[in-house]
């Protein structure tokens, strides 16, 4: 069992791993090699060694669905002999973005907040306390990555707001979004309409090492797609946006609603806008 394989950067290591997997398969040995890492497919994980696809099996681990996260929260609260109100439960679900670690962390901190108040019923205010605790306790790596991505000596810099808009953008099932999908949440955060040209260069900045490469970029000019390099950064950024006051009251209320999905919901973009053949992006 080889975990966190996505952290391997040596091409030679990847080549040797691919050769080992092929040798074990060809020899028919009674052994299974499990390579675990963050990637869209096995070829990307083993750095492009397409030849191992024939002797390997991909087991994808998608983000948890809302119903699964709901079950996770309800079962654990029930075991404690406690109850949780709907607004609190759905805020945890919607903030977790399908990542069980955040569901567990927010749920635990919310329960502890209720216990500290000598209650057996978890309220939405307990989740708000959990957000504050989570941002200021154990997430040191995410905090450091966030500060690197958004730090600026310019008072009018909007890196924090733009990264928050990226976290709120309506993405596909792989987490990718296009600049057009950042435009509406960013306009809502800034309180004014802003064009893509007003933040497009900032998206490129987020992919660069000096800002921690917080975003990944794929595609070619005018049809670039972006996503968070570390999936855990997305819920962290949204919670930081709440704490920093970037989300208005209507957006924060939407977090407590079932099937919230997207704080700044719009009609689905037509293919011509999702994958444009011209225009500046």
MARROPA-136536 format. One record per residue: residue in one letter; x, y, z of N, C-alpha, C in turn; chain. Coordinates in steps of 0.001 Angstrom, whole numbers, plus 500000, padded with zeros to 6 digits. Layout:
{a {X Y Z} {X Y Z} {X Y Z} A}
...
//
This chain:
{x {500849 498818 500000} {500000 500000 500000} {500889 501238 500000} A}
{x {500792 502040 498967} {501638 503232 498841} {500719 504451 498805} A}
{x {500748 505239 499867} {499838 506368 500011} {500502 507672 499557} A}
{x {499651 508669 499251} {500089 510014 498865} {501083 509977 497699} A}
{x {500817 509120 496743} {501739 508962 495619} {501781 510206 494738} A}
{x {500742 511034 494812} {500732 512258 494010} {501857 513218 494396} A}
{x {502484 512990 495551} {503580 513857 495984} {504912 513487 495339} A}
{x {504949 512342 494647} {506174 511927 493967} {506451 512863 492788} A}
{x {507645 513392 492713} {507988 514321 491633} {509061 513756 490699} A}
{x {509731 512680 491109} {510825 512126 490310} {510290 511273 489163} A}
{x {510594 511621 487909} {510187 510788 486768} {510745 509372 486853} A}
{x {511946 509231 487394} {512564 507919 487507} {511787 507041 488497} A}
{x {511335 507638 489592} {510530 506887 490568} {509239 506403 489935} A}
{x {508588 507276 489170} {507349 506893 488492} {507599 505773 487478} A}
{x {508719 505868 486757} {509040 504830 485777} {509252 503493 486470} A}
{x {509984 503501 487566} {510263 502270 488293} {508989 501677 488895} A}
{x {508086 502545 489376} {506818 502058 489912} {505996 501395 488815} A}
{x {505944 502035 487640} {505202 501465 486514} {505784 500116 486115} A}
{x {507104 500012 486056} {507747 498757 485690} {507475 497673 486728} A}
{x {507451 498055 488005} {507168 497092 489076} {505750 496545 488958} A}
{x {504793 497443 488709} {503394 497026 488571} {503250 496073 487385} A}
{x {503892 496395 486267} {503808 495537 485083} {504472 494180 485335} A}
{x {505599 494170 486036} {506313 492925 486305} {505493 492006 487203} A}
{x {504876 492557 488231} {504033 491770 489130} {502844 491193 488373} A}
{x {502260 492011 487487} {501109 491549 486706} {501518 490447 485726} A}
{x {502618 490655 485013} {503067 489673 484014} {503453 488347 484648} A}
{x {503981 488413 485883} {504418 487195 486562} {503256 486469 487231} A}
{x {502109 487093 487271} {500944 486466 487892} {501115 486230 489376} A}
{x {501874 487084 490040} {502124 486920 491473} {500853 487148 492281} A}
{x {500762 486444 493409} {499607 486612 494287} {499839 487819 495185} A}
{x {499820 488975 494576} {500053 490227 495299} {499264 491342 494633} A}
{x {498858 492282 495427} {498144 493451 494911} {498874 494704 495357} A}
{x {499186 495552 494424} {499823 496832 494730} {498740 497903 494696} A}
{x {498586 498603 495805} {497590 499671 495889} {498322 501004 495948} A}
{x {498120 501827 494933} {498739 503145 494869} {497639 504186 495100} A}
{x {497777 504971 496144} {496748 505934 496549} {497263 507346 496323} A}
{x {496455 508185 495716} {496866 509568 495511} {495761 510378 494883} A}
{x {495973 511671 494815} {494994 512594 494245} {495293 512774 492767} A}
{x {494367 512350 491923} {494540 512472 490478} {493219 512140 489802} A}
{x {493092 512533 488539} {491874 512238 487792} {491857 510811 487270} A}
{x {493047 510236 487050} {493123 508867 486546} {494496 508285 486873} A}
{x {494621 506959 486669} {495846 506273 487061} {497036 506713 486217} A}
{x {496817 507021 484942} {497928 507440 484084} {498536 508756 484569} A}
{x {497670 509672 485011} {498175 510940 485551} {498916 510712 486863} A}
{x {498401 509782 487671} {499012 509525 488973} {500416 508947 488811} A}
{x {500584 508064 487835} {501899 507461 487588} {502646 508266 486525} A}
{x {502295 509519 486424} {502993 510491 485572} {503058 510078 484104} A}
{x {501894 509717 483556} {501809 509509 482128} {502229 508160 481609} A}
{x {502470 507189 482480} {502856 505851 482019} {501601 505071 481616} A}
{x {501161 505302 480373} {499916 504731 479875} {499932 503202 479852} A}
{x {501118 502619 479779} {501210 501172 479594} {500688 500377 480789} A}
{x {500580 500994 481968} {500134 500223 483129} {498617 500163 483223} A}
{x {497913 500891 482344} {496459 500887 482414} {495908 499480 482207} A}
{x {496551 498687 481320} {496040 497343 481005} {496164 496384 482188} A}
{x {497047 496685 483144} {497226 495775 484281} {496856 496439 485606} A}
{x {496012 497434 485536} {495582 498102 486766} {494096 498400 486695} A}
{x {493530 498676 487824} {492110 499003 487913} {491947 500293 488695} A}
{x {491225 501230 488110} {490995 502504 488776} {489819 502389 489735} A}
{x {490014 502856 490952} {488931 502946 491924} {488821 504415 492317} A}
{x {487865 505093 491735} {487710 506519 491997} {487021 506747 493338} A}
{x {487433 507775 494033} {486838 508148 495314} {486259 509548 495177} A}
{x {485040 509667 494663} {484441 510993 494490} {484066 511619 495831} A}
{x {483778 512885 495810} {483316 513545 497030} {481982 512952 497472} A}
{x {481734 513008 498762} {480484 512479 499293} {479306 513298 498784} A}
{x {478214 512611 498526} {476985 513299 498157} {476342 513899 499398} A}
{x {475456 514859 499180} {474803 515526 500313} {474071 514522 501198} A}
{x {473409 513546 500578} {472663 512548 501355} {473600 511728 502231} A}
{x {474806 511428 501716} {475773 510664 502497} {476307 511487 503661} A}
{x {476596 512762 503402} {477078 513630 504470} {475992 513833 505525} A}
{x {474757 513936 505088} {473619 514086 506001} {473519 512868 506922} A}
{x {473663 511691 506342} {473604 510459 507133} {474758 510402 508132} A}
{x {475943 510804 507688} {477109 510822 508566} {476843 511680 509808} A}
{x {476315 512873 509604} {476070 513803 510717} {474971 513276 511632} A}
{x {473861 512861 511037} {472713 512437 511839} {473040 511229 512706} A}
{x {473755 510242 512161} {474066 509031 512919} {474968 509331 514106} A}
{x {475940 510202 513910} {476874 510488 514996} {476241 511358 516077} A}
{x {475396 512281 515687} {474689 513094 516674} {473728 512224 517489} A}
{x {473068 511294 516806} {472136 510394 517479} {472852 509525 518509} A}
{x {474063 509046 518179} {474822 508216 519110} {475160 508968 520396} A}
{x {475222 510279 520310} {475533 511095 521483} {474299 511400 522318} A}
{x {473132 510958 521837} {471896 511299 522532} {471523 512750 522354} A}
{x {471951 513336 521234} {471694 514747 520963} {470861 514881 519700} A}
{x {470421 516098 519420} {469688 516420 518201} {470338 517624 517544} A}
{x {470034 517824 516268} {470605 518950 515535} {469533 519562 514652} A}
{x {469418 520883 514694} {468397 521538 513878} {468803 521532 512409} A}
{x {467778 521629 511544} {468019 521535 510109} {469000 522559 509582} A}
{x {468888 523817 510014} {469791 524853 509509} {471245 524543 509831} A}
{x {471467 524021 511027} {472835 523682 511438} {473366 522525 510600} A}
{x {472526 521524 510421} {472933 520336 509671} {473284 520690 508232} A}
{x {472440 521482 507581} {472678 521803 506175} {473835 522775 505988} A}
{x {474093 523594 506992} {475263 524468 506881} {476540 523635 506901} A}
{x {476580 522608 507742} {477743 521716 507770} {477884 520996 506433} A}
{x {476766 520491 505918} {476787 519760 504649} {477279 520643 503516} A}
{x {476723 521839 503412} {477053 522718 502296} {478461 523288 502401} A}
{x {478938 523506 503623} {480297 524019 503784} {481340 522940 503543} A}
{x {481006 521690 503821} {481987 520614 503718} {482348 520286 502278} A}
{x {481488 520637 501325} {481748 520391 499908} {482098 518931 499617} A}
{x {481430 518015 500319} {481627 516599 500048} {482873 515983 500643} A}
{x {483625 516746 501445} {484862 516244 502050} {484580 515792 503481} A}
{x {484648 514486 503753} {484255 513988 505070} {485066 514572 506221} A}
{x {486331 514888 505988} {487154 515446 507072} {486559 516747 507594} A}
{x {486037 517571 506687} {485419 518827 507114} {484067 518572 507768} A}
{x {483327 517585 507271} {482056 517241 507906} {482265 516805 509346} A}
{x {483280 515945 509558} {483592 515486 510913} {484050 516653 511792} A}
{x {484952 517481 511275} {485524 518565 512073} {484471 519597 512457} A}
{x {483654 520020 511489} {482606 520996 511780} {481564 520407 512730} A}
{x {481185 519147 512477} {480203 518506 513332} {480685 518379 514766} A}
{x {481929 517952 514931} {482483 517797 516276} {482541 519141 517006} A}
{x {483050 520165 516321} {483166 521477 516969} {481795 522060 517297} A}
{x {480794 521819 516436} {479438 522314 516704} {478833 521609 517910} A}
{x {479040 520286 518002} {478547 519524 519148} {479200 520012 520441} A}
{x {480514 520245 520397} {481220 520731 521588} {480721 522108 522000} A}
{x {480359 522938 521026} {479813 524261 521331} {478482 524134 522068} A}
{x {477631 523205 521602} {476344 522990 522262} {476544 522460 523679} A}
{x {477488 521537 523852} {477755 520977 525176} {478272 522057 526119} A}
{x {479149 522914 525616} {479661 524014 526438} {478536 524929 526916} A}
{x {477479 525029 526079} {476315 525852 526448} {475289 525041 527246} A}
{x {475662 523806 527618} {474814 522909 528413} {473500 522615 527689} A}
{x {473641 522326 526388} {472486 521951 525565} {472745 520598 524911} A}
{x {471676 519855 524646} {471755 518612 523885} {471208 518806 522480} A}
{x {470958 520034 522110} {470437 520368 520778} {471418 521310 520096} A}
{x {471908 520912 518932} {472894 521710 518198} {472175 522729 517329} A}
{x {472548 523988 517484} {471935 525079 516739} {472876 525597 515653} A}
{x {472320 526438 514788} {473142 527025 513729} {474252 527887 514314} A}
{x {473977 528539 515424} {475011 529362 516062} {476198 528506 516510} A}
{x {475935 527241 516822} {477037 526342 517191} {477933 526053 515986} A}
{x {477317 525949 514806} {478111 525749 513582} {478945 526991 513296} A}
{x {478357 528173 513542} {479117 529409 513350} {480334 529434 514278} A}
{x {480142 528976 515505} {481278 528881 516433} {482298 527858 515938} A}
{x {481788 526775 515348} {482678 525737 514820} {483533 526278 513684} A}
{x {482948 527109 512839} {483696 527722 511735} {484869 528523 512283} A}
{x {484584 529337 513286} {485629 530177 513880} {486730 529308 514494} A}
{x {486325 528247 515187} {487314 527371 515824} {488162 526651 514788} A}
{x {487516 526180 513726} {488244 525437 512702} {489260 526325 511998} A}
{x {488900 527571 511767} {489798 528496 511089} {490990 528882 511954} A}
{x {490838 528762 513265} {491876 529252 514166} {492532 528158 514997} A}
{x {492381 526904 514539} {492977 525839 515328} {493903 524974 514503} A}
{x {493383 523856 514017} {494250 522805 513487} {494625 522946 512019} A}
{x {493992 523863 511295} {494232 523936 509852} {495435 524817 509514} A}
{x {496573 524547 510157} {497731 525418 509996} {498259 525402 508556} A}
{x {498275 524234 507923} {498773 524142 506553} {497891 524941 505610} A}
{x {496570 524790 505739} {495652 525534 504884} {495770 527030 505135} A}
{x {495940 527418 506382} {496095 528843 506698} {497332 529411 506026} A}
{x {498427 528660 506086} {499668 529126 505470} {499521 529221 503958} A}
{x {498878 528213 503345} {498670 528227 501902} {497755 529387 501490} A}
{x {496740 529634 502289} {495808 530732 501995} {496522 532078 502062} A}
{x {497325 532274 503097} {498037 533544 503246} {499031 533747 502108} A}
{x {499717 532684 501702} {500649 532800 500581} {499911 533171 499303} A}
{x {498748 532575 499090} {497994 532819 497860} {497411 534226 497802} A}
{x {497067 534801 498946} {496302 536053 498941} {497073 537265 499455} A}
{x {498285 537057 499956} {499030 538181 500531} {499382 539220 499468} A}
{x {499247 540466 499845} {499645 541561 498959} {499934 542797 499805} A}
{x {500946 543549 499398} {501275 544797 500082} {500417 545958 499581} A}
{x {499641 545709 498541} {498783 546752 497991} {497433 546732 498701} A}
{x {497053 547875 499229} {495820 547968 500024} {494587 547606 499215} A}
{x {494592 547910 497926} {493410 547676 497098} {493426 546315 496403} A}
{x {494393 545500 496702} {494450 544168 496083} {493215 543361 496477} A}
{x {492745 542528 495547} {491497 541800 495797} {491705 540283 495722} A}
{x {492896 539825 496067} {493165 538394 495968} {492245 537573 496870} A}
{x {491964 538056 498072} {491095 537312 498991} {489687 537189 498419} A}
{x {489178 538292 497901} {487828 538272 497334} {487753 537377 496097} A}
{x {488776 537440 495258} {488765 536645 494025} {488874 535161 494350} A}
{x {489720 534802 495311} {489841 533388 495666} {488542 532877 496295} A}
{x {487872 533736 497069} {486575 533352 497626} {485561 533118 496515} A}
{x {485567 533973 495509} {484664 533794 494365} {484966 532497 493628} A}
{x {486242 532134 493525} {486617 530856 492891} {486032 529681 493678} A}
{x {486069 529785 495008} {485541 528709 495848} {484031 528585 495715} A}
{x {483378 529689 495365} {481916 529697 495226} {481460 529442 493793} A}
{x {482391 529401 492856} {482031 529221 491449} {481400 527854 491220} A}
{x {480448 527813 490311} {479785 526555 489971} {480729 525727 489113} A}
{x {481235 524624 489667} {482247 523818 488995} {481646 522522 488471} A}
{x {482413 521824 487594} {481943 520528 487111} {482286 519458 488140} A}
{x {481979 518197 487829} {482148 517121 488798} {483597 516869 489168} A}
{x {484528 517359 488351} {485945 517224 488658} {486505 518446 489372} A}
{x {485634 519419 489641} {486053 520611 490361} {486530 521755 489492} A}
{x {486479 521599 488161} {486965 522646 487267} {485898 523710 487020} A}
{x {486344 524952 486917} {485471 526065 486576} {486185 526963 485581} A}
{x {485422 527790 484893} {485995 528739 483937} {485820 530147 484484} A}
{x {486566 531126 483976} {486455 532489 484489} {485028 533024 484493} A}
{x {484231 532664 483497} {482852 533145 483434} {482073 532778 484693} A}
{x {482395 531618 485278} {481674 531150 486458} {482161 531819 487746} A}
{x {483256 532536 487670} {483749 533307 488812} {483134 534699 488820} A}
{x {482702 535163 487663} {482277 536546 487489} {481118 536932 488408} A}
{x {480070 536113 488474} {478899 536500 489258} {479164 536491 490762} A}
{x {479770 535436 491336} {480065 535516 492768} {481007 536656 493119} A}
{x {481974 536950 492252} {482890 538053 492540} {482151 539387 492498} A}
{x {481263 539562 491525} {480474 540792 491446} {479613 540957 492696} A}
{x {479053 539840 493199} {478235 539901 494407} {479078 540264 495619} A}
{x {480283 539706 495699} {481167 539997 496827} {481606 541457 496823} A}
{x {481948 541977 495630} {482440 543354 495521} {481314 544382 495498} A}
{x {480080 543916 495273} {478950 544835 495237} {478880 545657 493973} A}
{x {479522 545181 492922} {479469 545881 491640} {479800 544892 490534} A}
{x {479317 545174 489344} {479582 544288 488216} {481041 544404 487795} A}
{x {481679 543276 487605} {483077 543279 487180} {483241 542329 486008} A}
{x {483961 542768 485008} {484188 541946 483824} {485303 540946 484040} A}
{x {485378 539969 483171} {486404 538933 483279} {487802 539531 483196} A}
{x {487967 540563 482380} {489278 541211 482262} {489740 541798 483590} A}
{x {488786 542029 484501} {489120 542630 485787} {489763 541671 486770} A}
{x {489742 540364 486486} {490352 539405 487407} {491064 538255 486700} A}
{x {491047 538234 485376} {491620 537112 484637} {493115 536932 484934} A}
{x {493853 538031 485026} {495276 537944 485338} {495502 537379 486739} A}
{x {494571 537675 487670} {494700 537161 489026} {494557 535639 489066} A}
{x {493684 535102 488209} {493546 533649 488139} {494860 533017 487710} A}
{x {495523 533635 486744} {496836 533141 486313} {497836 533224 487463} A}
{x {497780 534320 488238} {498681 534461 489385} {498517 533299 490359} A}
{x {497280 532870 490568} {497010 531797 491523} {497620 530458 491089} A}
{x {497954 530322 489832} {498560 529073 489342} {500077 529095 489475} A}
{x {500645 530233 489837} {502091 530376 489880} {502658 530054 491258} A}
{x {503912 529662 491287} {504567 529213 492507} {504600 530299 493573} A}
{x {504740 531549 493165} {504829 532629 494156} {503543 532790 494960} A}
{x {502448 532244 494455} {501191 532234 495212} {500800 530806 495583} A}
{x {501800 529956 495669} {501590 528605 496143} {500889 527685 495165} A}
{x {500718 528146 493921} {499984 527345 492923} {498688 526816 493520} A}
{x {497936 527706 494173} {496705 527293 494843} {495667 526774 493852} A}
{x {495759 527240 492589} {494877 526754 491534} {495678 525987 490488} A}
{x {495051 524986 489902} {495599 524294 488737} {494894 524820 487492} A}
{x {495617 524875 486371} {495027 525353 485124} {495268 524332 484028} A}
{x {494225 524019 483280} {494341 523103 482140} {493708 523764 480924} A}
{x {494021 523227 479756} {493464 523774 478523} {494446 524687 477827} A}
{x {493932 525446 476894} {494745 526383 476127} {494115 527765 476220} A}
{x {494839 528763 475723} {494372 530145 475805} {492944 530278 475305} A}
{x {492176 531064 476030} {490763 531390 475783} {489815 530285 476224} A}
{x {490332 529089 476546} {489455 528055 477083} {490110 527381 478298} A}
{x {490812 528184 479087} {491416 527665 480303} {490336 527270 481302} A}
{x {490612 526188 482041} {489776 525793 483159} {490655 525718 484406} A}
{x {490072 526003 485540} {490809 526057 486796} {490122 525194 487851} A}
{x {490919 524747 488823} {490359 524127 490019} {491376 524251 491150} A}
{x {490933 524035 492377} {491830 524109 493523} {492772 522906 493526} A}
{x {494061 523178 493681} {495048 522089 493716} {494778 521170 494898} A}
{x {494489 521756 496043} {494133 521001 497245} {492626 521125 497443} A}
{x {491845 520047 497266} {490388 520147 497393} {489939 520712 498732} A}
{x {490716 520483 499793} {490339 520980 501115} {490393 522496 501194} A}
{x {491100 523124 500259} {491194 524581 500284} {489844 525236 499981} A}
{x {489007 524591 499174} {487733 525203 498788} {486830 525482 499991} A}
{x {486495 524488 500826} {485668 524819 501989} {486365 525762 502957} A}
{x {487697 525643 503077} {488429 526555 503961} {488264 527997 503490} A}
{x {488387 528222 502184} {488269 529574 501634} {486862 530130 501845} A}
{x {485845 529289 501680} {484470 529761 501903} {484275 530162 503361} A}
{x {484767 529341 504286} {484637 529676 505707} {485424 530941 506042} A}
{x {486586 531101 505418} {487372 532328 505640} {486625 533528 505076} A}
{x {485937 533337 503947} {485150 534419 503370} {484012 534834 504285} A}
{x {483402 533862 504965} {482344 534183 505935} {482925 535006 507077} A}
{x {484059 534540 507604} {484678 535244 508727} {485126 536650 508343} A}
{x {485608 536811 507113} {486088 538122 506661} {484964 539034 506188} A}
{x {483729 538518 506172} {482586 539347 505813} {482372 539519 504327} A}
{x {482910 538602 503507} {482743 538719 502067} {481369 538238 501596} A}
{x {480694 537425 502403} {479376 536925 502025} {478299 537728 502745} A}
{x {477310 538206 501983} {476235 538964 502616} {475283 538017 503333} A}
{x {474288 538595 504011} {473393 537792 504839} {472575 536793 504015} A}
{x {472162 537195 502819} {471369 536281 501995} {472196 535072 501569} A}
{x {473479 535298 501271} {474356 534188 500892} {474597 533262 502075} A}
{x {474790 533843 503271} {475014 533019 504453} {473762 532224 504813} A}
{x {472589 532826 504618} {471348 532092 504873} {471195 530929 503903} A}
{x {471643 531126 502666} {471527 530076 501658} {472329 528840 502038} A}
{x {473393 529031 502825} {474202 527899 503259} {473413 526941 504141} A}
{x {472357 527447 504763} {471586 526621 505694} {470418 525919 505028} A}
{x {470303 526053 503721} {469163 525481 503007} {469520 524139 502370} A}
{x {468576 523185 502386} {468827 521932 501669} {469027 522188 500180} A}
{x {469867 521385 499563} {470134 521487 498122} {470629 522876 497728} A}
{x {471411 523471 498614} {471912 524816 498337} {472752 524840 497067} A}
{x {473726 523991 497007} {474490 523821 495775} {475359 524980 495378} A}
{x {474766 526113 495102} {475506 527252 494566} {474927 528527 495157} A}
{x {475753 529294 495855} {475259 530509 496498} {474814 531561 495496} A}
{x {475363 531510 494317} {475021 532499 493295} {474551 531759 492059} A}
{x {473425 531067 492216} {472929 530192 491158} {472570 530978 489905} A}
{x {472932 530427 488780} {472571 530997 487495} {472081 529877 486602} A}
{x {471511 530259 485474} {471134 529236 484493} {472396 528559 483976} A}
{x {472342 527255 483679} {473525 526576 483146} {474084 527293 481929} A}
{x {475389 527405 481869} {476020 528089 480753} {475908 527243 479487} A}
{x {475617 527876 478351} {475576 527132 477089} {476967 526691 476697} A}
{x {477087 525638 475862} {478409 525146 475454} {479286 526222 474846} A}
{x {478686 527175 474154} {479485 528223 473516} {480212 529086 474535} A}
{x {479644 529187 475774} {480311 529971 476819} {481235 529101 477647} A}
{x {480865 527826 477825} {481729 526938 478570} {483025 526660 477819} A}
{x {482914 526483 476526} {484083 526156 475697} {484116 527089 474485} A}
{x {484399 528376 474711} {484380 529343 473624} {485506 529106 472626} A}
{x {485251 529506 471402} {486273 529382 470370} {486919 530731 470081} A}
{x {486371 531771 470676} {486963 533098 470510} {486636 533926 471720} A}
{x {487237 535111 471779} {486992 535997 472907} {488112 535861 473932} A}
{x {488280 536883 474745} {489371 536908 475707} {488909 536342 477032} A}
{x {489620 535335 477540} {489301 534742 478827} {490529 534790 479712} A}
//
